[in-house]
Amino acid sequence: MERYGYDLRDLVRALPFEDGAYQSGIAHVTIYRSTTETIAMPQTRNPYLYVVLDGTLRLHTPSGMMDYMAGQYAISQINTPISGAVTAFSA
């Protein structure tokens, strides 16, 4: 399973995306890319999926703080994060 994470990370790195929001081509799915320490959380009440491809992500939700490392993800239809921060960077 770990190899798939590296493959996905490499595919995403090859995309010509800058930081920001992008429509995915899939209805109701928006891709957000952030390479900065502070992450602007989308203002939505919709379900979300955060995938950490590199580094570490800390999400602040109404129910508390949660940390995610590369290869981990968060998915929920409730507790939309209030804010987020990258706590570890990769090269």
Backbone as CSV, one residue per row, in Angstrom:
resi,resn,N_x,N_y,N_z,CA_x,CA_y,CA_z,C_x,C_y,C_z
1,MET,0.821,-1.196,0.000,0.000,0.000,0.000,0.861,1.254,0.000
2,GLU,2.002,1.210,0.679,2.864,2.382,0.778,3.337,2.852,-0.602
3,ARG,3.633,1.937,-1.504,4.111,2.293,-2.842,3.076,3.124,-3.587
4,TYR,1.791,2.828,-3.419,0.745,3.582,-4.099,0.740,5.037,-3.649
5,GLY,1.034,5.269,-2.377,1.113,6.632,-1.875,2.212,7.417,-2.555
6,TYR,3.371,6.781,-2.754,4.474,7.451,-3.455,4.102,7.725,-4.903
7,ASP,3.437,6.767,-5.542,3.016,6.967,-6.929,2.049,8.135,-7.038
8,LEU,1.073,8.201,-6.138,0.110,9.301,-6.150,0.814,10.628,-5.896
9,ARG,1.715,10.656,-4.933,2.461,11.882,-4.642,3.220,12.354,-5.875
10,ASP,3.893,11.448,-6.555,4.664,11.814,-7.739,3.765,12.310,-8.870
11,LEU,2.596,11.687,-9.037,1.654,12.144,-10.059,1.147,13.553,-9.756
12,VAL,0.827,13.814,-8.503,0.325,15.136,-8.121,1.423,16.183,-8.282
13,ARG,2.644,15.850,-7.896,3.760,16.802,-8.054,3.974,17.179,-9.517
14,ALA,3.672,16.284,-10.437,3.876,16.543,-11.860,2.791,17.438,-12.464
15,LEU,1.680,17.632,-11.761,0.608,18.484,-12.276,1.055,19.945,-12.251
16,PRO,0.592,20.728,-13.211,1.017,22.133,-13.281,0.215,23.038,-12.354
17,PHE,-0.150,22.563,-11.174,-0.952,23.342,-10.241,-0.077,24.245,-9.386
18,GLU,-0.540,25.450,-9.173,0.008,26.335,-8.153,-0.882,26.153,-6.927
19,ASP,-0.551,26.804,-5.832,-1.437,26.749,-4.668,-2.780,27.368,-5.030
20,GLY,-3.855,26.763,-4.545,-5.185,27.289,-4.801,-6.197,26.188,-5.015
21,ALA,-7.360,26.561,-5.557,-8.478,25.637,-5.772,-8.638,25.353,-7.257
22,TYR,-8.933,24.098,-7.578,-9.097,23.676,-8.966,-10.302,22.758,-9.075
23,GLN,-11.092,22.936,-10.125,-12.193,22.027,-10.390,-11.601,20.726,-10.932
24,SER,-12.096,19.591,-10.448,-11.512,18.301,-10.791,-12.062,17.696,-12.071
25,GLY,-13.189,18.184,-12.540,-13.854,17.529,-13.662,-14.873,16.515,-13.178
26,ILE,-14.869,16.253,-11.872,-15.860,15.380,-11.241,-16.849,16.298,-10.533
27,ALA,-18.137,16.079,-10.763,-19.160,16.942,-10.170,-18.976,17.063,-8.665
28,HIS,-18.981,18.297,-8.151,-18.910,18.617,-6.726,-17.567,18.286,-6.078
29,VAL,-16.524,18.038,-6.870,-15.207,17.729,-6.313,-14.235,18.844,-6.713
30,THR,-13.694,19.508,-5.708,-12.704,20.563,-5.914,-11.392,20.116,-5.287
31,ILE,-10.299,20.352,-5.979,-8.972,20.015,-5.477,-8.324,21.288,-4.958
32,TYR,-7.791,21.226,-3.741,-7.069,22.353,-3.153,-5.619,21.930,-2.960
33,ARG,-4.709,22.777,-3.406,-3.291,22.482,-3.192,-2.691,23.576,-2.336
34,SER,-1.898,23.164,-1.352,-1.244,24.126,-0.481,0.168,23.658,-0.190
35,THR,1.117,24.548,-0.390,2.512,24.250,-0.063,3.028,25.239,0.977
36,THR,2.109,25.933,1.631,2.480,26.903,2.652,2.140,26.350,4.029
37,GLU,2.675,26.973,5.046,2.444,26.498,6.409,0.987,26.654,6.838
38,THR,0.377,27.774,6.495,-1.026,28.014,6.847,-1.903,27.642,5.661
39,ILE,-2.941,26.889,5.930,-3.836,26.412,4.882,-5.176,27.117,4.997
40,ALA,-5.628,27.720,3.904,-6.957,28.329,3.883,-7.990,27.219,3.748
41,MET,-8.831,27.060,4.751,-9.851,26.019,4.722,-11.013,26.462,3.841
42,PRO,-11.483,25.578,2.971,-12.660,25.924,2.165,-13.870,26.115,3.072
43,GLN,-14.675,27.104,2.788,-15.886,27.354,3.561,-17.018,26.546,2.945
44,THR,-17.218,25.355,3.458,-18.220,24.461,2.901,-18.857,23.629,3.998
45,ARG,-20.047,23.208,3.767,-20.729,22.284,4.672,-20.791,20.899,4.035
46,ASN,-20.112,20.734,2.917,-20.121,19.471,2.190,-19.128,18.482,2.813
47,PRO,-19.298,17.195,2.531,-18.313,16.216,2.991,-16.933,16.562,2.433
48,TYR,-15.886,16.121,3.128,-14.539,16.426,2.656,-13.643,15.205,2.761
49,LEU,-12.565,15.251,1.980,-11.505,14.254,2.028,-10.190,15.022,1.927
50,TYR,-9.336,14.887,2.933,-7.991,15.458,2.905,-7.024,14.298,2.798
51,VAL,-6.121,14.361,1.831,-5.096,13.340,1.652,-3.745,14.016,1.844
52,VAL,-2.935,13.501,2.748,-1.612,14.064,3.003,-0.609,13.258,2.184
53,LEU,-0.015,13.907,1.187,0.943,13.222,0.325,2.368,13.390,0.817
54,ASP,2.646,14.465,1.536,3.979,14.773,2.045,3.841,15.550,3.335
55,GLY,4.806,15.461,4.207,4.804,16.263,5.429,3.764,15.799,6.429
56,THR,3.322,16.729,7.249,2.328,16.466,8.288,1.303,17.589,8.284
57,LEU,0.049,17.237,8.481,-1.044,18.208,8.482,-1.744,18.175,9.830
58,ARG,-2.019,19.329,10.398,-2.793,19.426,11.637,-4.101,20.142,11.306
59,LEU,-5.222,19.472,11.577,-6.540,20.058,11.363,-7.153,20.416,12.712
60,HIS,-7.694,21.615,12.783,-8.410,22.074,13.973,-9.901,21.990,13.652
61,THR,-10.611,21.114,14.346,-12.039,20.920,14.117,-12.807,21.318,15.375
62,PRO,-14.119,21.440,15.272,-14.894,21.755,16.467,-14.714,20.718,17.588
63,SER,-14.349,19.480,17.240,-14.184,18.454,18.273,-12.738,18.296,18.738
64,GLY,-11.812,19.088,18.198,-10.427,19.018,18.664,-9.418,19.090,17.539
65,MET,-8.161,18.842,17.891,-7.049,18.910,16.969,-6.662,17.500,16.533
66,MET,-6.380,17.327,15.235,-5.999,16.019,14.724,-4.804,16.174,13.795
67,ASP,-3.793,15.304,13.956,-2.591,15.335,13.127,-2.603,14.164,12.150
68,TYR,-2.163,14.433,10.925,-2.094,13.416,9.875,-0.707,13.451,9.250
69,MET,-0.123,12.273,9.011,1.197,12.157,8.399,1.036,11.717,6.944
70,ALA,2.124,11.820,6.185,2.097,11.395,4.783,1.534,9.982,4.675
71,GLY,0.624,9.800,3.737,-0.015,8.502,3.539,-1.321,8.351,4.290
72,GLN,-1.636,9.295,5.164,-2.892,9.238,5.905,-3.903,10.199,5.281
73,TYR,-5.159,10.010,5.647,-6.211,10.860,5.116,-7.298,11.055,6.163
74,ALA,-8.098,12.081,5.939,-9.262,12.347,6.791,-10.462,12.486,5.872
75,ILE,-11.545,11.840,6.228,-12.772,11.942,5.454,-13.930,12.068,6.433
76,SER,-14.837,12.962,6.139,-15.960,13.162,7.043,-17.043,13.967,6.354
77,GLN,-18.234,13.809,6.828,-19.318,14.674,6.377,-19.717,15.643,7.486
78,ILE,-19.018,15.564,8.627,-19.257,16.483,9.732,-17.919,17.013,10.232
79,ASN,-17.947,17.927,11.176,-16.734,18.491,11.771,-15.777,19.071,10.740
80,THR,-16.309,19.855,9.811,-15.461,20.522,8.832,-14.400,21.316,9.566
81,PRO,-13.125,21.158,9.186,-12.051,21.867,9.891,-12.238,23.380,9.897
82,ILE,-11.907,23.992,11.016,-11.951,25.442,11.163,-10.679,26.021,10.568
83,SER,-9.554,25.361,10.785,-8.278,25.802,10.238,-7.360,24.611,10.121
84,GLY,-6.252,24.821,9.430,-5.272,23.765,9.265,-3.893,24.363,9.156
85,ALA,-2.892,23.567,9.475,-1.509,24.015,9.380,-0.616,22.838,9.044
86,VAL,0.383,23.099,8.215,1.398,22.094,7.923,2.397,22.157,9.044
87,THR,2.683,21.022,9.680,3.597,21.021,10.823,4.951,20.420,10.491
88,ALA,5.083,19.779,9.335,6.370,19.246,8.888,6.392,19.284,7.368
89,PHE,7.511,19.716,6.840,7.663,19.828,5.394,8.652,18.803,4.894
90,SER,8.485,18.426,3.623,9.470,17.562,2.985,10.255,18.407,1.986
91,ALA,11.330,17.855,1.488,12.140,18.564,0.494,11.334,18.720,-0.784
